[in-house]
């Protein structure tokens, strides 16, 4: 039961078994009903023939009975007494309340007695009593019942029909005529036997076909499992699972698995590069700081205090950037505080007193540009964009805050050399610095723009770079308005 194939085969077999059993029972019920209806018709015809002869005052000995063995007849009077039975009938049961066992031999061949049915001589038809009129057979539907009869020493099951007839003398007689049920029982037993014989074979075929079809359908899944196990064991994320040529769910599963492996491979590769680049970036300031401290220890007069402070600051900034990236990669959610973008930009610019180039802020008077998120992270984005502009601008840096559709646009422009079009996406990768910004003095660690885009994305916004009207770069931060 741990196998999908086994569960599918067992489930399909059970469903088919229930359906076949229900269908078989329905077929047997319909067949039995039809055969019983035929027996009812035969019994009714036999009973009405005899009843018609009795209504015409035919003597019992002169009754014309067709096939007395297949259609035994018993006649009872109004008191339920047996007044006539067909030749060879010795015992009967179940033929209404008039059935007796055994049948008195004295009643065989008796002649109906005219008798007096009413002492007052009233010879009307007894209207309102529900009986047939004198000399007629009841037109009502006969009463049917199941019973047994012994004819010529053979006991068998019969279907009996009871029909009333009234003689010209006003005597009401009830004719019980039977039709054998042997054919019905034989047919039902034959069909039942065929079903019981064929059902196991059919269920075995269903189970086998379901097993084979499920096995064939799940064969690609087993291939995917084996390849995933091999990838896990080898840790080679460049491998891919086989994709079947079909367009079913398994093919979509294989494609999705390969897409997941691609993303995972890129993530692991980025993590490896991140660790390598972080190690390299940390090694330089730490080595420089250690060298200066060792020199200062041996020759205090040669201590480069400003250089040591600069290396320490750079190391501190780099550690803060790495810590922020680690938190972002771990899925840290931004806050939900309402922040006025214009006020945030003005505050950040006012605190940058050591910038090489003054920053111009363009915000419409009285306008409110509220966004939601983490104030500290958004300040970091604006600060990183301004740091980047300070490294590349010639004489002018402008920050503009304006509405943009359903969001707020914060644009930082400079008049520097700009960013080549083919480099406008690469500069947002981690530890990526263009050739003219690779020196320790001009460029940072290459994390500022990567952090800025990552923070923007986690706030539901975007960060792109374009060509500024001043000729340099225009970094455009778009954030959705606060609800």
C-alpha positions as CSV (number, residue, x, y, z in Angstrom):
1,X,0.0,0.0,0.0
2,X,3.0,2.3,0.1
3,X,3.2,2.2,-3.7
4,X,1.1,4.7,-5.7
5,X,0.7,1.9,-8.3
6,X,-0.8,-0.5,-5.7
7,X,-3.1,2.1,-4.3
8,X,-4.3,3.1,-7.8
9,X,-4.8,-0.5,-8.8
10,X,-6.7,-1.3,-5.6
11,X,-8.8,1.8,-5.8
12,X,-9.7,1.3,-9.4
13,X,-10.5,-2.4,-8.7
14,X,-12.8,-1.5,-5.8
15,X,-14.6,1.2,-7.8
16,X,-15.1,-1.2,-10.7
17,X,-16.2,-4.0,-8.3
18,X,-18.8,-1.8,-6.7
19,X,-20.0,-0.6,-10.0
20,X,-20.2,-4.1,-11.4
21,X,-22.0,-5.5,-8.4
22,X,-24.5,-2.7,-8.5
23,X,-25.0,-3.1,-12.2
24,X,-25.3,-6.9,-11.8
25,X,-27.9,-6.6,-9.0
26,X,-29.8,-4.1,-11.2
27,X,-29.7,-6.5,-14.2
28,X,-30.9,-9.4,-12.0
29,X,-33.7,-7.4,-10.6
30,X,-34.9,-6.3,-14.0
31,X,-34.6,-9.8,-15.4
32,X,-36.5,-11.3,-12.4
33,X,-39.1,-8.6,-12.7
34,X,-39.6,-9.2,-16.4
35,X,-39.8,-13.0,-16.0
36,X,-42.2,-12.7,-13.1
37,X,-44.4,-10.3,-15.2
38,X,-44.5,-13.0,-17.9
39,X,-45.4,-15.6,-15.4
40,X,-48.1,-13.3,-14.0
41,X,-49.5,-12.9,-17.5
42,X,-49.6,-16.7,-18.1
43,X,-51.2,-17.3,-14.7
44,X,-53.8,-14.6,-15.3
45,X,-54.7,-15.9,-18.8
46,X,-55.1,-19.5,-17.4
47,X,-57.2,-18.2,-14.5
48,X,-59.5,-16.1,-16.7
49,X,-60.1,-19.0,-19.1
50,X,-61.2,-21.2,-16.3
51,X,-63.2,-18.4,-14.7
52,X,-64.9,-17.7,-18.0
53,X,-66.0,-21.3,-18.3
54,X,-67.3,-21.3,-14.7
55,X,-69.3,-18.1,-15.4
56,X,-71.0,-19.9,-18.2
57,X,-72.1,-22.7,-15.8
58,X,-69.7,-25.2,-17.3
59,X,-69.5,-28.3,-15.1
60,X,-66.2,-29.0,-13.3
61,X,-65.8,-32.3,-15.2
62,X,-66.3,-30.5,-18.5
63,X,-63.8,-27.7,-17.8
64,X,-61.2,-27.4,-20.7
65,X,-57.8,-27.0,-19.0
66,X,-54.8,-26.4,-21.1
67,X,-51.5,-28.0,-19.9
68,X,-52.6,-28.8,-16.4
69,X,-49.0,-29.7,-15.4
70,X,-47.7,-26.3,-16.2
71,X,-50.8,-24.4,-15.1
72,X,-52.4,-26.1,-12.1
73,X,-55.8,-24.8,-11.2
74,X,-57.7,-24.7,-7.9
75,X,-61.2,-23.3,-7.4
76,X,-62.7,-22.2,-4.1
77,X,-66.1,-21.0,-3.1
78,X,-67.2,-18.0,-1.1
79,X,-66.4,-19.8,2.2
80,X,-62.8,-20.6,1.0
81,X,-63.6,-24.3,0.6
82,X,-61.8,-26.1,-2.3
83,X,-64.4,-27.2,-4.8
84,X,-62.2,-28.2,-7.7
85,X,-58.6,-28.9,-8.5
86,X,-56.9,-29.8,-11.8
87,X,-55.8,-33.3,-12.6
88,X,-52.6,-34.4,-10.8
89,X,-52.6,-31.5,-8.3
90,X,-52.1,-33.0,-4.8
91,X,-50.8,-30.1,-2.6
92,X,-50.7,-26.4,-3.0
93,X,-49.5,-23.6,-0.7
94,X,-49.3,-19.8,-1.0
95,X,-52.2,-19.5,-3.4
96,X,-54.0,-16.9,-1.3
97,X,-55.8,-17.8,1.8
98,X,-57.7,-20.6,0.0
99,X,-54.7,-22.8,-0.3
100,X,-54.9,-26.2,1.4
101,X,-52.5,-29.1,1.7
102,X,-53.2,-31.8,0.8
103,X,-56.1,-31.3,-1.6
104,X,-59.1,-33.5,-0.8
105,X,-59.4,-36.2,-3.5
106,X,-63.2,-36.0,-3.1
107,X,-63.2,-32.6,-4.7
108,X,-61.7,-33.8,-8.0
109,X,-64.3,-34.0,-10.7
110,X,-67.1,-32.5,-8.5
111,X,-70.0,-30.6,-10.1
112,X,-70.9,-27.1,-9.0
113,X,-74.1,-27.1,-6.9
114,X,-76.6,-24.3,-7.8
115,X,-77.4,-23.9,-4.1
116,X,-79.0,-20.9,-2.6
117,X,-76.7,-17.9,-2.3
118,X,-79.4,-15.8,-0.6
119,X,-82.3,-17.2,1.5
120,X,-84.5,-14.2,0.6
121,X,-84.4,-15.2,-3.1
122,X,-82.7,-11.9,-4.1
123,X,-81.0,-12.7,-7.4
124,X,-79.5,-9.3,-8.0
125,X,-75.9,-9.0,-8.9
126,X,-74.9,-7.9,-5.4
127,X,-74.1,-4.4,-6.5
128,X,-71.7,-2.6,-4.3
129,X,-70.1,-5.9,-3.0
130,X,-67.2,-5.7,-5.6
131,X,-68.1,-9.1,-7.0
132,X,-68.6,-9.7,-10.7
133,X,-72.2,-9.8,-12.0
134,X,-74.0,-13.0,-12.6
135,X,-72.5,-14.9,-15.5
136,X,-69.4,-12.7,-15.7
137,X,-65.7,-12.7,-14.8
138,X,-64.2,-10.0,-12.6
139,X,-62.6,-7.2,-14.6
140,X,-60.4,-6.1,-11.8
141,X,-56.7,-6.9,-11.8
142,X,-56.1,-10.3,-10.3
143,X,-54.3,-10.9,-7.0
144,X,-50.9,-12.4,-7.5
145,X,-48.9,-14.5,-5.0
146,X,-45.9,-16.8,-4.8
147,X,-46.4,-20.4,-3.8
148,X,-45.6,-24.1,-4.4
149,X,-47.6,-26.9,-5.8
150,X,-47.2,-30.7,-6.1
151,X,-48.2,-32.0,-9.5
152,X,-47.8,-35.6,-10.3
153,X,-45.6,-36.0,-7.3
154,X,-43.2,-33.1,-8.3
155,X,-43.1,-30.1,-6.1
156,X,-42.2,-26.7,-7.8
157,X,-42.5,-23.0,-7.3
158,X,-45.4,-21.2,-9.0
159,X,-46.8,-17.8,-9.5
160,X,-50.5,-17.8,-8.8
161,X,-53.3,-15.5,-10.1
162,X,-56.6,-15.3,-8.4
163,X,-59.7,-14.3,-10.6
164,X,-63.3,-14.3,-9.4
165,X,-66.2,-15.4,-11.5
166,X,-70.0,-15.5,-10.7
167,X,-72.3,-18.2,-12.0
168,X,-75.8,-17.6,-13.3
169,X,-77.0,-18.9,-9.9
170,X,-75.1,-16.1,-8.1
171,X,-72.3,-18.3,-6.7
172,X,-69.0,-16.5,-6.7
173,X,-66.0,-18.7,-7.2
174,X,-62.3,-17.9,-7.0
175,X,-60.0,-19.5,-9.6
176,X,-56.4,-19.9,-8.6
177,X,-54.2,-20.6,-11.6
178,X,-50.4,-21.0,-11.5
179,X,-47.6,-20.5,-13.8
180,X,-44.2,-22.2,-13.2
181,X,-41.2,-20.2,-12.0
182,X,-38.7,-22.8,-13.0
183,X,-37.7,-20.9,-16.2
184,X,-37.4,-17.7,-14.3
185,X,-35.2,-19.3,-11.6
186,X,-33.1,-21.0,-14.2
187,X,-32.5,-17.8,-16.2
188,X,-31.7,-15.8,-13.0
189,X,-29.3,-18.5,-11.8
190,X,-27.6,-18.7,-15.1
191,X,-27.1,-15.0,-15.3
192,X,-26.0,-14.9,-11.7
193,X,-23.5,-17.7,-12.3
194,X,-22.1,-16.0,-15.3
195,X,-21.7,-12.8,-13.4
196,X,-20.0,-14.5,-10.5
197,X,-17.6,-16.3,-12.9
198,X,-16.8,-13.2,-15.0
199,X,-16.6,-10.7,-12.1
200,X,-13.2,-12.0,-10.7
201,X,-11.7,-12.2,-14.2
202,X,-12.8,-8.7,-15.1
203,X,-11.5,-7.3,-11.8
204,X,-8.2,-9.1,-12.4
205,X,-8.0,-7.5,-15.8
206,X,-8.9,-4.0,-14.4
207,X,-6.3,-4.4,-11.6
208,X,-3.6,-5.5,-14.1
209,X,-4.3,-2.8,-16.6
210,X,-4.4,-0.1,-13.9
211,X,-1.1,-1.4,-12.5
212,X,0.6,-1.3,-15.9
213,X,-0.9,2.0,-17.0
214,X,0.1,3.6,-13.6
215,X,3.5,2.1,-13.8
216,X,4.0,3.5,-17.3
217,X,2.7,6.9,-16.3
218,X,4.9,7.1,-13.2
219,X,8.0,5.9,-14.9
220,X,9.1,9.5,-15.6
221,X,8.5,10.3,-11.9
222,X,10.9,7.6,-10.9
223,X,13.5,9.0,-13.4
224,X,13.0,12.5,-11.8
225,X,13.5,11.0,-8.3
226,X,16.6,9.1,-9.3
227,X,18.1,12.2,-10.9
228,X,17.2,14.4,-7.8
229,X,18.8,11.8,-5.6
230,X,22.0,11.9,-7.7
231,X,22.0,15.7,-7.7
232,X,21.7,15.7,-3.9
233,X,24.5,13.2,-3.5
234,X,26.8,14.9,-5.9
235,X,25.8,18.5,-5.0
236,X,26.1,19.3,-8.7
237,X,23.3,21.8,-9.2
238,X,24.2,22.1,-12.9
239,X,22.4,18.8,-13.6
240,X,18.8,18.7,-14.6
241,X,16.0,16.1,-14.4
242,X,14.8,14.5,-17.6
243,X,11.7,16.2,-19.1
244,X,9.2,13.8,-20.8
245,X,7.9,14.8,-24.2
246,X,4.3,14.7,-23.1
247,X,2.3,17.8,-22.0
248,X,0.8,16.3,-18.9
249,X,1.3,17.1,-15.2
250,X,4.5,15.0,-15.0
251,X,6.1,17.0,-17.8
252,X,5.1,20.3,-16.0
253,X,6.5,18.9,-12.8
254,X,9.8,18.1,-14.5
255,X,10.0,21.6,-16.0
256,X,9.1,23.2,-12.7
257,X,11.8,21.1,-11.0
258,X,14.4,22.2,-13.5
259,X,13.4,25.8,-13.1
260,X,13.7,25.4,-9.3
261,X,17.2,23.9,-9.8
262,X,18.2,26.8,-12.1
263,X,17.1,29.3,-9.5
264,X,18.8,27.3,-6.7
265,X,22.0,27.0,-8.8
266,X,22.0,30.8,-9.3
267,X,21.3,31.4,-5.7
268,X,24.1,29.1,-4.5
269,X,26.5,30.6,-7.1
270,X,25.6,34.1,-6.0
271,X,26.2,33.0,-2.4
272,X,29.6,31.6,-3.3
273,X,30.6,34.8,-5.1
274,X,29.2,36.8,-2.1
275,X,31.3,34.8,0.3
276,X,34.4,35.1,-1.9
277,X,34.0,38.8,-2.6
278,X,33.1,39.5,1.1
279,X,36.2,37.7,2.2
280,X,38.3,39.6,-0.3
281,X,36.8,43.0,0.6
282,X,37.2,42.3,4.3
283,X,40.7,41.1,3.9
284,X,42.0,44.3,2.5
285,X,41.0,46.8,5.2
286,X,41.8,44.3,7.9
287,X,45.2,43.6,6.5
288,X,45.9,47.3,6.1
289,X,44.7,48.1,9.6
290,X,46.8,45.3,11.0
291,X,49.9,46.5,9.1
292,X,49.4,50.0,10.5
293,X,49.0,48.8,14.0
294,X,52.1,46.6,13.8
295,X,54.1,49.5,12.4
296,X,52.8,51.8,15.1
297,X,53.7,49.2,17.7
298,X,57.3,49.0,16.4
299,X,57.6,52.7,15.5
300,X,55.0,54.8,17.2
301,X,56.2,57.9,15.4
302,X,55.2,56.4,12.0
303,X,51.5,55.7,13.0
304,X,49.1,56.8,10.2
305,X,46.2,57.6,12.4
306,X,43.9,59.0,9.7
307,X,44.6,56.0,7.5
308,X,43.8,53.7,10.4
309,X,40.6,55.5,11.1
310,X,39.6,55.4,7.4
311,X,40.2,51.7,7.2
312,X,38.2,51.2,10.4
313,X,35.3,53.2,9.1
314,X,35.4,51.4,5.8
315,X,35.5,48.1,7.6
316,X,32.5,49.2,9.7
317,X,30.5,50.2,6.7
318,X,31.3,47.0,4.9
319,X,30.2,44.9,7.9
320,X,27.0,46.9,8.2
321,X,26.3,46.3,4.5
322,X,27.0,42.6,4.8
323,X,24.7,42.4,7.9
324,X,21.9,44.2,6.1
325,X,22.2,41.9,3.0
326,X,22.2,38.8,5.3
327,X,18.9,40.1,6.9
328,X,17.4,40.8,3.5
329,X,18.4,37.4,2.2
330,X,16.8,35.8,5.3
331,X,13.5,37.3,4.3
332,X,13.3,40.2,6.8
333,X,10.0,42.0,6.2
334,X,10.1,45.8,6.0
335,X,8.1,47.8,8.5
336,X,4.7,49.3,7.9
337,X,5.4,52.8,9.1
338,X,4.0,55.8,7.1
339,X,6.8,57.9,5.8
340,X,6.7,61.2,4.0
341,X,9.3,60.8,1.2
342,X,9.9,64.5,0.8
343,X,10.7,65.1,4.4
344,X,12.9,62.0,4.5
345,X,15.0,63.2,1.5
346,X,15.4,66.7,3.0
347,X,16.5,65.3,6.4
348,X,19.0,62.9,4.8
349,X,20.5,65.7,2.6
350,X,20.7,68.2,5.5
351,X,22.8,65.7,7.5
352,X,25.4,65.2,4.8
353,X,27.7,68.1,5.7
354,X,30.9,66.6,4.4
355,X,29.7,66.0,0.8
356,X,32.0,67.1,-2.0
357,X,29.2,68.6,-4.1
358,X,26.1,70.3,-2.6
359,X,22.8,68.5,-3.3
360,X,19.8,70.3,-4.7
361,X,16.4,69.0,-3.5
362,X,13.2,69.5,-5.7
363,X,10.0,68.9,-3.8
364,X,6.7,70.6,-4.6
365,X,5.6,72.9,-1.8
366,X,2.7,71.5,0.3
367,X,2.7,68.2,-1.5
368,X,2.5,65.0,0.6
369,X,4.2,61.9,-0.8
370,X,3.6,59.2,1.8
371,X,4.9,55.7,1.5
372,X,5.0,52.8,3.9
373,X,7.9,50.7,5.0
374,X,11.1,50.7,7.1
375,X,12.4,54.3,7.6
376,X,15.9,53.1,8.3
377,X,16.1,51.0,5.1
378,X,14.7,53.8,2.9
379,X,17.1,56.2,4.4
380,X,19.9,53.7,3.5
381,X,18.6,53.6,-0.1
382,X,18.7,57.4,-0.5
383,X,22.1,57.6,1.2
384,X,23.6,54.9,-1.1
385,X,22.3,56.7,-4.2
386,X,23.7,60.0,-3.0
387,X,27.1,58.4,-2.2
388,X,27.1,57.0,-5.7
389,X,26.3,60.4,-7.2
390,X,29.0,62.0,-5.1
391,X,31.7,59.7,-6.5
392,X,30.7,60.3,-10.2
393,X,29.3,63.9,-10.4
394,X,31.2,66.8,-11.8
395,X,29.5,69.8,-10.4
396,X,25.8,69.1,-9.8
397,X,23.6,66.6,-8.0
398,X,19.8,66.9,-7.9
399,X,17.2,64.9,-5.9
400,X,13.6,65.2,-7.1
401,X,10.6,63.9,-5.3
402,X,7.3,63.7,-7.3
403,X,4.2,61.7,-7.8
404,X,4.3,59.0,-10.4
405,X,1.0,57.2,-11.1
406,X,0.0,55.3,-8.0
407,X,3.4,55.8,-6.4
408,X,6.1,58.2,-5.5
409,X,9.3,58.7,-7.6
410,X,12.6,59.7,-6.0
411,X,15.1,60.5,-8.7
412,X,18.8,61.2,-8.0
413,X,20.6,62.8,-11.0
414,X,24.2,63.9,-11.5
415,X,26.2,65.4,-14.3
416,X,28.9,62.8,-14.4
417,X,29.9,60.4,-17.2
418,X,26.7,58.3,-16.7
419,X,26.3,54.6,-16.9
420,X,26.7,52.8,-20.2
421,X,23.5,51.2,-21.4
422,X,24.9,47.7,-21.4
423,X,26.0,48.1,-17.8
424,X,22.7,49.4,-16.4
425,X,21.6,46.1,-15.0
426,X,25.0,44.7,-14.0
427,X,25.8,47.6,-11.7
428,X,23.0,46.4,-9.4
429,X,24.8,43.1,-8.8
430,X,26.7,42.6,-5.6
431,X,30.4,43.5,-5.5
432,X,30.2,44.9,-9.1
433,X,32.1,48.1,-9.7
434,X,32.8,49.7,-13.1
435,X,36.4,50.0,-14.2
436,X,36.6,53.7,-13.3
437,X,35.4,53.1,-9.8
438,X,37.5,50.1,-8.7
439,X,40.1,52.0,-6.7
440,X,39.9,52.0,-3.0
441,X,39.5,55.8,-2.9
442,X,36.9,56.2,-5.7
443,X,34.7,53.2,-5.3
444,X,33.1,51.4,-2.4
445,X,32.7,47.6,-2.0
446,X,30.1,47.4,-4.8
447,X,27.2,46.7,-2.4
448,X,25.4,50.1,-2.2
449,X,23.4,49.8,-5.4
450,X,22.6,46.1,-4.8
451,X,21.3,46.9,-1.3
452,X,19.3,49.8,-2.7
453,X,17.5,47.7,-5.4
454,X,16.9,44.8,-2.9
455,X,15.3,47.2,-0.4
456,X,13.2,48.8,-3.1
457,X,11.9,45.4,-4.3
458,X,11.0,44.3,-0.8
459,X,9.0,47.6,-0.4
460,X,7.1,46.7,-3.6
461,X,9.0,49.2,-5.7
462,X,11.7,49.4,-8.3
463,X,15.1,51.0,-8.8
464,X,16.3,51.7,-12.4
465,X,19.0,53.8,-13.9
466,X,18.5,56.1,-17.0
467,X,20.4,59.0,-18.7
468,X,19.9,62.3,-16.9
469,X,19.1,65.6,-18.7
470,X,22.4,66.9,-17.2
471,X,24.2,64.1,-19.1
472,X,25.0,61.8,-16.2
473,X,23.1,59.0,-14.5
474,X,19.5,59.3,-13.2
475,X,18.7,56.7,-10.6
476,X,14.9,56.4,-10.3
477,X,13.4,54.9,-7.2
478,X,9.7,54.2,-7.4
479,X,7.6,53.2,-4.3
480,X,3.9,52.6,-4.0
481,X,1.9,55.1,-2.1
482,X,0.8,54.3,1.4
483,X,-2.7,52.9,1.6
